[in-house]
Amino acid sequence: MSTESKGPDLENTGYLSEQNTHRQKCLASPEIGLFCCPMCALEFSSSSILQEHVEIHLLEHHCVQGEDTLECPLCPVVCSDSVSLEQHVEIHLDNGAGSSDSDERLAWRLQRELEKKRWEEENRLEKEQFKKLQRQFGLDGSGSYRTQMEKTMERDVARGIMATAEYHYNRVEMMESLASGIDDGRTRTQGVIGALCQYYQTECRDCVHLWLSADTDHYCSSLGDKGWGCGYRNFQMLLSSLFRLDTYASSFQDKSVPSIPRVQSMIEDAWDLGLDPQGASHFNNQLHGTRAWIGATEIYVLLTSLGISGCIIDFHQPTGPGGTHPRLFEWVKNYFSQSSSTTKLPPRLTQTTLPPLYLQHQGHSRSIVGLEQRKNGNLCLLLLDPGSSSSDTMKLMSRETASIAVHHIRKLPGSLKHKRYQVVGVEGVLSAEEKQIRILNSRTLCAERIP
């Protein structure tokens, strides 16, 4: 059986290989009455079905090769366009044709249609999943801090939860805060570290030592950032501490805690300086006016832009039984142990001059403001959570409810079982030269990995 024919313009027509000869021989096997696909191991009883099958290969081949290299899968011919390639391959198939079977041809067409529908459904689901992730991480352009705040308050008014007068009062306050770029302080709770000191002096007798960060205010989520603002609120907590410390206070011209939209603009400004270009491209260089989540790298970028030396520690896998992270707890202990007490406290209590640590895991972040070591050797982190309301945090201030509040703040190793955690710590003040070096090095951000 010969496959030579006149067709479109060809290249490399003088090339014949053993592989090509094998392909031609496989087109039809009269000895057994089957037609073999020259591109895979499938066999067919009808040349018409074989032709439909090979057309699928051609479509795939076309997608892979592109318009510039349309090579025949059956011989070394290169065609100038897809139509010429299809005509050329049909000549191959016609030369190996036998009797057609209309039922089998219909069955094959149905199979092709099902495969096409399956591919379309998979493509649709993939697009839906991508959009879902965009919504989840606030990258779908569906709103901002302001729009979420307004819509939530309008819904509360419609449900009778909020009075109309309260709505207008809150909206005016929100607009003033957005205009000034300063947080309105409505979600802030002060005196948290002092309350913890007071509690541990009289309670928790099974604690042999306690380390606490410098004074830190708690900031919780508001109507405008509920569900996505934890990273920004933890940064506000960190700033509230840095403002109080002489080592860092001189680095800030303005010691007002910025609003969330203002923090978003600060990150964009840091990107404009050249910090973390990969992270900037992830957000399309825009955060302001979105509900996008931020994480450890954005906190590092903010600190660097402010002239503060930060580090990212990546606890990328569990280091203890049951998916726990004892190395994380030990690292936090070493961090707080480097500082002596700033106030006269009982020997087992140490309030340090160190700012809190930013703790990130999948889907949420919190602030580490202390560490407790018990008589049995167990370590507990003390975490301030932006997801906890101001009223819950205020329970620390009352002796009757302090133990309940501490119970929610204290976290044993068994409570931290996410696969991966990242910690951002503050290490000092950067000189102008050091800041520029950090900016250049941030083209490829590297964290310290433990283990």
Secondary structure, DSSP 8 states (H G I E B T S, - for coil): -------S--SSTT---HHHHHHHHHS-BTTTTBEE-SSSS-EES-HHHHHHHHHHHHHHHHHHH-TT-EE-SSSS-EESSHHHHHHHHHHHHHHT-----HHHHHHHHHHHHHHHHHHHHHHHHHHHHHHHHHHHTT-S----HHHHHHHHHHHHHHTTSS-HHHHHHHHHHHHHHHHHTB---TTEE--HHHHHHHHHHHS-TTEEEEEE-S---EE---TTTTTT-HHHHHHHHHHHHHTT-HHHHTT-S--S-B-HHHHHHHHHHHHHTT--HHHHHHTTT--TTS-----HHHHHHHHHHTTEEEEEEEE-S--SGGG--HHHHHHHHHHHHTS--SS---TTEEE-S---EEEEETTEEEEEEEEEEETTS-EEEEEE-TTS-HHHHHGGGSTTTHHHHHHHHEE-GGG---S-EEEEEEEEE--HHHHHHHHHHGGG---EE--
